[in-house]
Amino acid sequence: HAVQLSSAVDKLEDTHARLEVCEAHGAAIDRLQEAHASLSGEQTTRSAQHASTAERLDYLEKLCGTTADAHAKELAAAHAKMDQLDVHFAAEKATREAQLASVEEVASNSEARGADHATLKERVDYL
């Protein structure tokens, strides 16, 4: 019976030693649990920020797409206006060239008349 009692005491002392080691590590375990809880909270916060970042990116892509569409429409309108101006300037150029030709014709006729007038003066002087 003494052997069994001695064996039980040994087991009790071994269990007590293990319990002391666990209690010594208890503070470290508590710190690890607190750090884990803190990291878990940070991860949740970051996950929420990542979701809002994705939403922001979607918004920016939509905004850029809308802006690009608006710019494309404005550019097409500007090209149409330029085409209209090209037609207008071509017509204006043709009108100006016709007027210039008319002025040149009048000037050459005037010079020819001037030559005739000089001849007429000579005729009057001759008389």
C-alpha positions in Angstrom: 0.0 0.0 0.0 2.9 2.3 0.7 4.2 1.8 -2.9 0.9 2.9 -4.3 0.8 5.9 -2.1 4.3 6.8 -3.1 3.4 6.4 -6.8 0.3 8.6 -6.3 2.4 11.3 -4.5 4.9 11.2 -7.4 2.1 11.6 -9.9 0.7 14.5 -7.9 4.1 16.2 -7.7 4.6 15.8 -11.4 1.1 17.2 -12.1 1.8 20.1 -9.7 5.1 20.8 -11.6 3.3 20.8 -14.9 0.7 23.2 -13.5 3.4 25.6 -12.3 5.0 25.6 -15.8 1.6 26.2 -17.4 0.9 29.0 -14.9 4.3 30.5 -15.7 3.4 30.5 -19.4 -0.1 31.8 -18.6 1.0 35.5 -18.8 2.6 34.9 -22.2 -0.5 33.1 -23.4 -2.6 36.0 -22.2 -0.4 38.4 -24.2 -0.6 36.2 -27.3 -4.4 36.1 -27.0 -4.5 39.9 -26.7 -2.2 40.3 -29.7 -4.4 37.9 -31.7 -7.5 39.8 -30.8 -5.8 43.1 -31.8 -4.6 41.6 -35.1 -8.0 40.2 -35.8 -9.6 43.6 -35.3 -7.0 45.2 -37.6 -7.7 42.6 -40.2 -11.4 43.3 -40.0 -10.7 47.0 -40.4 -8.4 46.4 -43.4 -11.0 44.2 -45.0 -13.5 47.0 -44.7 -11.0 49.4 -46.2 -10.3 47.0 -49.1 -14.0 46.8 -49.8 -14.2 50.6 -49.9 -11.1 50.8 -52.0 -12.8 48.5 -54.5 -15.9 50.6 -54.5 -13.7 53.7 -55.0 -11.9 52.1 -57.9 -15.3 51.2 -59.5 -16.4 54.8 -59.1 -13.3 56.1 -60.7 -13.5 53.7 -63.6 -17.1 54.7 -64.1 -16.2 58.4 -63.9 -13.3 58.0 -66.3 -15.6 56.1 -68.7 -18.2 58.8 -68.5 -15.7 61.5 -69.0 -14.1 59.6 -71.9 -17.5 59.3 -73.6 -18.2 63.0 -73.1 -14.8 63.9 -74.5 -15.5 61.6 -77.5 -18.8 63.4 -78.2 -17.2 66.8 -77.8 -14.4 65.8 -80.2 -16.8 64.5 -82.8 -18.8 67.8 -82.5 -15.6 69.8 -82.9 -14.7 67.8 -86.0 -18.1 68.4 -87.5 -17.7 72.1 -86.9 -14.3 72.1 -88.5 -15.8 70.3 -91.6 -18.5 73.1 -91.8 -15.8 75.8 -91.5 -13.7 74.1 -94.3 -16.8 74.2 -96.6 -17.5 77.8 -95.6 -13.8 78.9 -96.2 -13.7 77.1 -99.5 -16.8 79.0 -100.7 -15.4 82.2 -99.3 -12.1 81.6 -101.1 -13.9 81.0 -104.4 -15.9 84.2 -104.0 -12.7 86.2 -103.2 -10.9 84.7 -106.2 -13.8 85.6 -108.5 -13.8 89.2 -107.1 -10.0 89.5 -107.6 -10.4 88.3 -111.2 -13.1 90.9 -111.7 -10.9 93.7 -110.2 -8.0 92.6 -112.4 -10.2 92.7 -115.5 -11.4 96.2 -114.6 -7.8 97.3 -114.0 -6.6 96.0 -117.3 -9.5 97.6 -119.1 -8.7 100.9 -117.3 -5.1 100.7 -118.5 -6.3 100.0 -122.0 -8.6 103.0 -121.9 -5.8 105.1 -120.5 -3.7 104.2 -123.5 -6.7 105.2 -125.7 -7.0 108.5 -123.8 -3.3 109.2 -124.4 -3.8 108.6 -128.0 -6.8 110.9 -128.0 -4.7 113.6 -126.3 -2.2 113.2 -129.0 -5.0 113.6 -131.6 -6.2 116.8 -130.0 -2.7 118.1 -129.8 -2.3 117.2 -133.4 -5.4 119.2 -134.4 
